[in-house]
Amino acid sequence: MTTPEITIATPADRDAVVGSLVAAFVKDPVLRYLFPDEDTYPVHAAAFFGHLFDKRVHRSSIWTIGAGASVAIWEPPADPATDGHDDRGGGFAGHFPADVLARVQAYDDAVHAALPTVPFWYLGVLGTHPDHAGRGWGRAVMRAGLARAAADGLPTVLETSNPANVELYRRAGWEVAGHLPEPVPTWIMRQQPL
């Protein structure tokens, strides 16, 4: 079986990417902490992933396979000229009720406090629609971002709240760099450039 071509997402890919991620993260510990209600999970998760997509699509740092079936949303190092207005949590204010917004902000604050202060590429989201799982597409789109970071000579960082993912990422060359016990147990992982 041949892996489909890896492409950089454009605004036209938004619906497919968001739909895949909503489906991929249904049982994810962080997403279920943020959006525990079964009835509102699809709408809130779509707003969450849509916001992340919109923030990064114009930075050419979202890689996809299979028309959005597998997605890696990477955040390049901050650009002082364009990123001086970090809105951590602020872009969600119109999408979520106060209790959900408070959880999003608390998680975001905890993770950002644990991230390195040196420049790095951040793998914010890696997901594959369940209909396409097990094909190695997630690893392929992840490698595209790793290659970009390596070309920049920069380390990469991610966080995961799924204990099963820690070993998967280790096998892909990541190392645990820290652990957050709250608000959701989360591992911060790092990979040095090759």
Secondary structure as a PSIPRED ss2 file (coil, helix, strand):
# PSIPRED VFORMAT (PSIPRED V4.0)

   1 M C   1.000  0.000  0.000
   2 T C   1.000  0.000  0.000
   3 T C   1.000  0.000  0.000
   4 P C   1.000  0.000  0.000
   5 E C   1.000  0.000  0.000
   6 I E   0.000  0.000  1.000
   7 T E   0.000  0.000  1.000
   8 I E   0.000  0.000  1.000
   9 A C   1.000  0.000  0.000
  10 T C   1.000  0.000  0.000
  11 P H   0.000  1.000  0.000
  12 A H   0.000  1.000  0.000
  13 D H   0.000  1.000  0.000
  14 R H   0.000  1.000  0.000
  15 D H   0.000  1.000  0.000
  16 A H   0.000  1.000  0.000
  17 V H   0.000  1.000  0.000
  18 V H   0.000  1.000  0.000
  19 G H   0.000  1.000  0.000
  20 S H   0.000  1.000  0.000
  21 L H   0.000  1.000  0.000
  22 V H   0.000  1.000  0.000
  23 A H   0.000  1.000  0.000
  24 A H   0.000  1.000  0.000
  25 F C   1.000  0.000  0.000
  26 V C   1.000  0.000  0.000
  27 K C   1.000  0.000  0.000
  28 D C   1.000  0.000  0.000
  29 P H   0.000  1.000  0.000
  30 V H   0.000  1.000  0.000
  31 L H   0.000  1.000  0.000
  32 R H   0.000  1.000  0.000
  33 Y H   0.000  1.000  0.000
  34 L H   0.000  1.000  0.000
  35 F C   1.000  0.000  0.000
  36 P C   1.000  0.000  0.000
  37 D C   1.000  0.000  0.000
  38 E C   1.000  0.000  0.000
  39 D C   1.000  0.000  0.000
  40 T C   1.000  0.000  0.000
  41 Y H   0.000  1.000  0.000
  42 P H   0.000  1.000  0.000
  43 V H   0.000  1.000  0.000
  44 H H   0.000  1.000  0.000
  45 A H   0.000  1.000  0.000
  46 A H   0.000  1.000  0.000
  47 A H   0.000  1.000  0.000
  48 F H   0.000  1.000  0.000
  49 F H   0.000  1.000  0.000
  50 G H   0.000  1.000  0.000
  51 H H   0.000  1.000  0.000
  52 L H   0.000  1.000  0.000
  53 F H   0.000  1.000  0.000
  54 D H   0.000  1.000  0.000
  55 K H   0.000  1.000  0.000
  56 R H   0.000  1.000  0.000
  57 V H   0.000  1.000  0.000
  58 H H   0.000  1.000  0.000
  59 R H   0.000  1.000  0.000
  60 S C   1.000  0.000  0.000
  61 S C   1.000  0.000  0.000
  62 I E   0.000  0.000  1.000
  63 W E   0.000  0.000  1.000
  64 T E   0.000  0.000  1.000
  65 I E   0.000  0.000  1.000
  66 G C   1.000  0.000  0.000
  67 A C   1.000  0.000  0.000
  68 G C   1.000  0.000  0.000
  69 A C   1.000  0.000  0.000
  70 S E   0.000  0.000  1.000
  71 V E   0.000  0.000  1.000
  72 A E   0.000  0.000  1.000
  73 I E   0.000  0.000  1.000
  74 W E   0.000  0.000  1.000
  75 E E   0.000  0.000  1.000
  76 P C   1.000  0.000  0.000
  77 P C   1.000  0.000  0.000
  78 A C   1.000  0.000  0.000
  79 D C   1.000  0.000  0.000
  80 P C   1.000  0.000  0.000
  81 A C   1.000  0.000  0.000
  82 T C   1.000  0.000  0.000
  83 D C   1.000  0.000  0.000
  84 G C   1.000  0.000  0.000
  85 H C   1.000  0.000  0.000
  86 D C   1.000  0.000  0.000
  87 D C   1.000  0.000  0.000
  88 R C   1.000  0.000  0.000
  89 G C   1.000  0.000  0.000
  90 G H   0.000  1.000  0.000
  91 G H   0.000  1.000  0.000
  92 F H   0.000  1.000  0.000
  93 A C   1.000  0.000  0.000
  94 G C   1.000  0.000  0.000
  95 H C   1.000  0.000  0.000
  96 F C   1.000  0.000  0.000
  97 P C   1.000  0.000  0.000
  98 A H   0.000  1.000  0.000
  99 D H   0.000  1.000  0.000
 100 V H   0.000  1.000  0.000
 101 L H   0.000  1.000  0.000
 102 A H   0.000  1.000  0.000
 103 R H   0.000  1.000  0.000
 104 V H   0.000  1.000  0.000
 105 Q H   0.000  1.000  0.000
 106 A H   0.000  1.000  0.000
 107 Y H   0.000  1.000  0.000
 108 D H   0.000  1.000  0.000
 109 D H   0.000  1.000  0.000
 110 A H   0.000  1.000  0.000
 111 V H   0.000  1.000  0.000
 112 H H   0.000  1.000  0.000
 113 A H   0.000  1.000  0.000
 114 A H   0.000  1.000  0.000
 115 L C   1.000  0.000  0.000
 116 P C   1.000  0.000  0.000
 117 T C   1.000  0.000  0.000
 118 V C   1.000  0.000  0.000
 119 P C   1.000  0.000  0.000
 120 F C   1.000  0.000  0.000
 121 W E   0.000  0.000  1.000
 122 Y E   0.000  0.000  1.000
 123 L E   0.000  0.000  1.000
 124 G E   0.000  0.000  1.000
 125 V E   0.000  0.000  1.000
 126 L E   0.000  0.000  1.000
 127 G E   0.000  0.000  1.000
 128 T E   0.000  0.000  1.000
 129 H C   1.000  0.000  0.000
 130 P H   0.000  1.000  0.000
 131 D H   0.000  1.000  0.000
 132 H H   0.000  1.000  0.000
 133 A C   1.000  0.000  0.000
 134 G C   1.000  0.000  0.000
 135 R C   1.000  0.000  0.000
 136 G C   1.000  0.000  0.000
 137 W H   0.000  1.000  0.000
 138 G H   0.000  1.000  0.000
 139 R H   0.000  1.000  0.000
 140 A H   0.000  1.000  0.000
 141 V H   0.000  1.000  0.000
 142 M H   0.000  1.000  0.000
 143 R H   0.000  1.000  0.000
 144 A H   0.000  1.000  0.000
 145 G H   0.000  1.000  0.000
 146 L H   0.000  1.000  0.000
 147 A H   0.000  1.000  0.000
 148 R H   0.000  1.000  0.000
 149 A H   0.000  1.000  0.000
 150 A H   0.000  1.000  0.000
 151 A H   0.000  1.000  0.000
 152 D H   0.000  1.000  0.000
 153 G C   1.000  0.000  0.000
 154 L C   1.000  0.000  0.000
 155 P C   1.000  0.000  0.000
 156 T E   0.000  0.000  1.000
 157 V E   0.000  0.000  1.000
 158 L E   0.000  0.000  1.000
 159 E E   0.000  0.000  1.000
 160 T E   0.000  0.000  1.000
 161 S C   1.000  0.000  0.000
 162 N C   1.000  0.000  0.000
 163 P H   0.000  1.000  0.000
 164 A H   0.000  1.000  0.000
 165 N H   0.000  1.000  0.000
 166 V H   0.000  1.000  0.000
 167 E H   0.000  1.000  0.000
 168 L H   0.000  1.000  0.000
 169 Y H   0.000  1.000  0.000
 170 R H   0.000  1.000  0.000
 171 R H   0.000  1.000  0.000
 172 A C   1.000  0.000  0.000
 173 G C   1.000  0.000  0.000
 174 W C   1.000  0.000  0.000
 175 E E   0.000  0.000  1.000
 176 V E   0.000  0.000  1.000
 177 A E   0.000  0.000  1.000
 178 G E   0.000  0.000  1.000
 179 H E   0.000  0.000  1.000
 180 L E   0.000  0.000  1.000
 181 P C   1.000  0.000  0.000
 182 E C   1.000  0.000  0.000
 183 P C   1.000  0.000  0.000
 184 V C   1.000  0.000  0.000
 185 P C   1.000  0.000  0.000
 186 T E   0.000  0.000  1.000
 187 W E   0.000  0.000  1.000
 188 I E   0.000  0.000  1.000
 189 M E   0.000  0.000  1.000
 190 R E   0.000  0.000  1.000
 191 Q E   0.000  0.000  1.000
 192 Q C   1.000  0.000  0.000
 193 P C   1.000  0.000  0.000
 194 L C   1.000  0.000  0.000
